[in-house]
Every structure is written in structure tokens, then in C-alpha cells.
């Protein structure tokens, strides 16, 4: 029998230390950091900034983190004066490389709200208000894509995470179908274009699926239903194919695949149709190019990144499923401590927990900045912003055609322009890029098209002007 404590013996108390000192707001720190944020938000143009010397930066931060804390002013000054200027601003209107970003001021401000309140978005049980708002934003995107009322989804960290989560569902749906039919489990394949995003290849490696890569040389990079049919005709057995990936705006050239033609084959064959619209999905907002997205409503899954052309901050990708219950059957995590979030019966696809629709569990309510900005600005403003990017790409293509030493490689589908500067190789393109960055006129980088080094301009920011474009093209002389 355990010995009972003597009531006369005083219970030892834990002497309090200032354990919560980090969790008490310093009014001066709050004021100074909000002042820094306000200065950035109110700037007439986001700075482009530049590249860094790694050794110098290492010296700047050496010893900064130790047993004792530093005055916040010292640390903030190091960030503002030494670190921030070495981070290229994806949201600068002079950023024409990679895929830029241009979050609205409303989205940026509400991202601060999400961070300051430490909002998570795991389940309806814990975060109903955040989830219902995120779902409203997702429903708006699904309606623009003309997906059925059954569609629903979740915001994940980026297009790569969205592609992975969607194709895991595609794989497991086919595996279960084969199992139900009494068929043996076999390695599965996915039909992809040679222009598909690198994350698709990475996803297939992770999921132990293989790619049937379709050569798009004859269509100048566009995957079509006819090309898929031709590739299938060369296959002795295509029963191991479970999905096909169409791209709505390739990252390198902005190409929109023949989604309708590809979707028709997917339906005929019983494949999962995944559409990667991480960059280009927002182009659906522009009436003059909406027809190019015909067939996107057939998608079993669709990815669009708000932190790209939907003008939200990093990191946010919308993953939509035609039938989210299929995704929940694959991704829902079971554990005794999670029973409470699954106890309440769901009222339908819209009531599935966000944590059950992708490979994550813990997740930030990263869709709220987009939701707030959509509500505050309205879709008409978004349509105008997307249309501006399309017009800039056409303007740049026209100016490049006027240049005696330049050639536009393909008419832009969206807001990316590929071109060659005759007589130039990698060294000349790098010199062009370096000169523009050093003068803070623009940040541009070269790319490759059919193994040839070429110039590439990506337009996304609604504050980019034709004068900025002219400066970049003039530097090609």
C-alpha cells in the first residue's frame, strides 16, 4: 500500500521563474515592427533588391543566437539593413523571372491577422470559422472552373504539395478498384507531357509510379488528346495507367494543354484527370482566353496557386477535388487523440476536415488572406489584374518582334514570353540579367527551350508598366 503523505508536511512549491517572458508583448517591439511593415506596405513600389555574398552574410549573423537574448532593435536592424536587401522581391513589379508574385495589400494585411492570432485550420471541430471562410474561397475558384457542386478541397503549401496529394488519391483509387475486381496489384503509370512541371516527376518517384511521357515537339509544347491517343497506340498494354496530367499554363512557357481532348480520353479509359493550373489557372478570369481552358470542368483534381496569379502571399495553393470524399478516404489520419475531430458526422463533402484532404495534418489557415482579398476587392478587380498581365505579354512579344536581333519563339498563351536573341549564348544572357539587376531596372533570367538557351519574361504584377518592359528590351541591344 502506498504511504499517504503526512498532512503536517508542507507541500513543496515550484519557485516561479519568468518562463512566460517571451509571451508578454513589448509595446515598443510591436510598434517598431508594425512601423516597418507599414513602411513596406505603403511604399510606392516594392523594392527589387538583389543577390548576396554568402560570406558577408555569415559574418553579419555570426553569434546572433546565444543563451542570452539581444535587444530587438539590434536584430530588426540587421534584418532590415543586411538581410532583407539580399532577398529578391518576388512581389516587385520589376520581377520578370521564374513565376513572380503580387499579393494584394488586403491579402498581406490579413496574413498578419492569421499570423498574429496563430490561426490553424485543421478541422471543423477546432477551426470552424476559418474552415468555412476558406471553403467559400475554394467554392469561388471551383465555380470559375465550372466544377460541379460536389467539388471541394483544401489549401496546401504549394503546387508541388497539391500535385503530390492529388496523384496519391489517383493511385489509391485505382488500386482499390483493381482490388475490388479481384485483379493483382501492379505498378501504375501516369500519362504526362514532356512540358509537365518538375514536381510531377518528383511525385511519381515518391509514389512509386512511372511516367508515360508524351513528346509534344510536333505541337510546339502543347499536350493534346491526339498526341495521347498516338502514344497509347504504341503501347502493347495500357491497363496499368491510372491517370493523366494536363497543364493549364506550363511554368516555362505558359502553355495550356488540350484539356478537353485529354479529358475525353480519360473518361473513356476510366483514368483520373489531374489538371495542374498552379500558375495559369487564374487565366480563366480573362474572357478572351477562357475558351482555352475548355474541359477543365472535367478534372478529378485541380491545383491553382493563390500565391502566384491569384495575388495572395506565400505559401498557398488551392487543391480542388471533383469528389473530395475520395481524397478523405485516402488521406484521413487515424489516431486515438484525433477521434474527437472525427466524431461528429459530416454533413457532406463541404464538411470534410481540411486535414483529411491532403498529405498533411497540421496546417495553417493559409487560405484566409485570399478569402479576405476576394471579398474586399471583388472578382472584377482580379479580372482586370489578370488581363493586364496578358496585355503586357502581348506588348512584349510585339516589341521583341520589332527588335532586329530578336525572335519570339511562340505566341504567348498567357503571360510568359520566350524569345531568342540571335548570336547570344548563356554568357550573354547572364550579362544581360546581371546588368538589369545591378541597375535595379528588372530581374530577368534565361531558360531553355528544346535544349536551347533562350530569354524568358514572366509578367504577373498589375503595377508593371510598358516603360519597364521597354527598359528590359532596350538592354538587349
FENPEJO-V292671 format. One record per pair of residues at least 12 apart in sequence whose C-alpha atoms are under 7 Angstrom apart, sorted by the first residue. I is the first residue (numbers start at 1). J is the second residue. Records with the same first field share a line. If there is no record, write none. Layout:
I->J / J
//
This chain:
29->72
41->105
46->91 / 92
47->89 / 92
48->88 / 89 / 92 / 94 / 440
49->85 / 86 / 87 / 88 / 89
50->85 / 86 / 87 / 88 / 437
51->86 / 87 / 88
52->86
91->103
93->461 / 463 / 464
94->441 / 442 / 443 / 464
95->442 / 443 / 444
96->442 / 443 / 444 / 457 / 458 / 459
97->443 / 444 / 445 / 457 / 458
98->458
99->308 / 458
100->308 / 460
101->307 / 308 / 309 / 311 / 460 / 461
102->311 / 460 / 461
103->311 / 312 / 313
104->311 / 312
106->372 / 373
107->312 / 313 / 369 / 370 / 372 / 373
108->313 / 369
110->369 / 372
111->369
119->364 / 365
120->363 / 364 / 365
121->354 / 363 / 364 / 365
122->353 / 354 / 355 / 361 / 362 / 363
123->341 / 353 / 354 / 355
124->353
125->341
130->365
133->368 / 371
134->367 / 368 / 371
137->371
138->152 / 153 / 318
139->152
145->296 / 297
146->297
147->297 / 322
148->322
150->322 / 323 / 349
151->320 / 321 / 322 / 323 / 324
152->320 / 321 / 322 / 324 / 349 / 350
153->319 / 320 / 321 / 324 / 357
154->318 / 319 / 320 / 354 / 357
155->316 / 317 / 318 / 319 / 366 / 367
156->316 / 317 / 318 / 319
157->315 / 316 / 317
158->305 / 315 / 316 / 317
159->278 / 303 / 304 / 305 / 317
160->199
162->303 / 317 / 319
163->200
164->203
165->358 / 359
166->301
168->207
169->327 / 330
170->242 / 243 / 272
171->242
172->330
174->242
187->209 / 240
188->209 / 210 / 240 / 241 / 242
189->209 / 210 / 211 / 212 / 240 / 241 / 242
190->210 / 211 / 212 / 241 / 242 / 243 / 244
191->211 / 212 / 213 / 243 / 244 / 245
192->211 / 212 / 213 / 214 / 244 / 245
193->213 / 214 / 215 / 216 / 223
194->213 / 214 / 215 / 216
195->221 / 250
196->247 / 250
197->250 / 251
214->228 / 231
222->255 / 256 / 257
223->257 / 258
224->257 / 258 / 261 / 262
225->258 / 261 / 262 / 265
242->271 / 272
243->271 / 272 / 273
244->271 / 272 / 273 / 274
245->273 / 274 / 275
246->259 / 274 / 275 / 276
247->275 / 276 / 277
248->275 / 276 / 277 / 280 / 281
249->277 / 279 / 280 / 281
251->279
253->416 / 417 / 418
254->280 / 412 / 413 / 414 / 415 / 416
255->413
256->292 / 413
259->293 / 294 / 295 / 296
260->294 / 295 / 296
263->295 / 298
272->300
273->299 / 300 / 301
274->299 / 300 / 301 / 302
275->299 / 301 / 302 / 303
276->302 / 303
277->302 / 303 / 304
278->303 / 304 / 305
279->304 / 305 / 308 / 309
281->304
282->309 / 310
283->386
285->383
286->383 / 386 / 387
299->322
300->321 / 322
301->320 / 321 / 322
302->319 / 320 / 321
303->317 / 318 / 319 / 320
304->317 / 318 / 319
305->317 / 318
306->318 / 370
309->460
312->369 / 370
316->366 / 367
324->349
325->349
327->357
328->356 / 357
331->356 / 357 / 358 / 359
332->356
333->356
385->462
388->462
389->415 / 459 / 460 / 461 / 462
390->414 / 415
392->459 / 466
393->412 / 415 / 416 / 417 / 459
396->469
397->417
405->421 / 422
406->419 / 420 / 421 / 422
407->419 / 420 / 421
408->420
415->458 / 459 / 460
416->457 / 458 / 459
417->456 / 457 / 458
418->454 / 455 / 456 / 457
419->454 / 455 / 456
420->454 / 455
425->453
426->453
429->446
432->475
433->445
442->472
444->457
//
